[in-house]
Amino acid sequence: MTWRDVRRQAALLLLITILWGCAAEDFSRLHPHTEAEEQAYTRLFPYYVDICATSQIQKKPGFGASDRGGVGGHMGFFLRGACADRDAHYPVLHLCRPGEEDGVGIGMDAHFSSAKWSAARGRSFFFHGGMSPDETLTPARYTQILQQARQDGVLDGISFHEDRFDEKPAAVSEEDWKYQLTAGTDFALGMGRGSYCARVPVSQKDMLQIIDFMNAQNAPYRSGKEVFRWSVFTDNCGHLAHNALSAAEYWPEWPIDRPMLLAIFDFPVPKNEYVNVMMRSQSLPLEDVAALYRDDDIRAMLLSENRLPPGPGVLSVFEPPQARNQVYDVDNLMLLFYDEAIIGRYRHCFQDIQSEPRFYDLHANILWWHDRYAQLIASRHPAEWWLQRLTLTPAGRADFRIFYDRYYEYLDRQLDWTTQALHQLGN
């Protein structure tokens, strides 16, 4: 697929998509994530995944490679607890060791041919290029950030499709051009984009599974057996982010490389996926034990691992664009939904996420889950009450009783944990 093919696919996406909320994103009204909030969160949840829907990017002329992206935006993600292997000279992950960065930011890019994803070290650099919120992104600071990315080896071992160099001036090296093309997309997102991130806490075991998944995704391109070709419908940045969470058993996998006639009607869109991640735990019918039992994925997770997809700690985190900006236009950035024309389900969920503290404030989030667990335990029906509402074989009835006991043991543990977490946050 050539770069022109990518542009045609993006144009087709806009033609077939029913878009809501066509005004620019008002990033100024949202509370940006602070270092104090980050420290409070990581004391409770040392491992997490931030799945981030990022706005379009609008680079001003005169700063190297042009970069003015579409209104569908981009999706990147940050893995706290995973780190890039400095000695591999290619994007490979391992569990962070003492003294390493706090995590790694993942970028998937249509420019790449010998890798599906790149890795930028450290949360601050991935989101903001190490800049403070009140700092001005000057041309000199922009150049420093690109130099830092190159020094960190963000694109080490990654080849680009040949047509990406068609517009490169003769005086610019290929390596410099690569960093100009990917700035604001694969590192230092906030130079030109605002990000809505859905944060999911995971265990160390989950993070190891995500790391294995990510390394496997790059393996065929590293070996040279395959050439990576991005596709908006069959293998885009949303597929990779979604399936990274699938590796942690957060939800079912989203198949890639499906026939185009199927994929064109069912593909991940960044802003939609942000909402999907946020609402996953909210959508579980925790008050309906029979419905939980009938869900094959939920039943298997509880019976084999004594857990359900995380609820406490699933938070919306906002990372703003750099407001004082001489390199990118950041005043009228757009990020649109692919939504139902009449119902507008995603639009309404998005509004709830931005307005209800339980979605974005850690204390309010833990308190809401604490109260919900207490209510679920208080309104408990006996197992026989549920069995009257299920049609099961004798073996199935025995299996349900095991599930039922595990479920209420899980609720008891979660209530105890949220009680302790609230005490810790209060101190």
Secondary structure, DSSP 8 states (H G I E B T S, - for coil): --HHHHHHHHHHHHHH------S---GGGS----HHHHHHHHHH-SSEEEEEEE---BB-TTSSS--B--TT-EEEEEEETEEE-TTTSS--EEE--TTS-SEEEEEE-TTBSS-SEEEEESHHHHHHTT--TT--B-HHHHHHHHHHHHHHTTTTT--B-GGGGTT--TTS-HHHHHHHHHBTTTB-GGGT--EEEEEEE--HHHHHHHHHHHHHHHHHHHTTS-----BTTTB-HHHHHHHHHHHTTSS-----S--HHHHTTS---HHHHHHHHHHHHHHS-TT-HHHHHH-HHHHHHHHHHS--S--TT-EEEEE---SSBSSB--SS--------TTT-HHHHHHHHHHH-HHHH-HHHHHHHHHHHHHHHHHT---HHHHHTT----HHHHHHHHHHHHHHHHHHHHHHHHHHHHHHHHH-
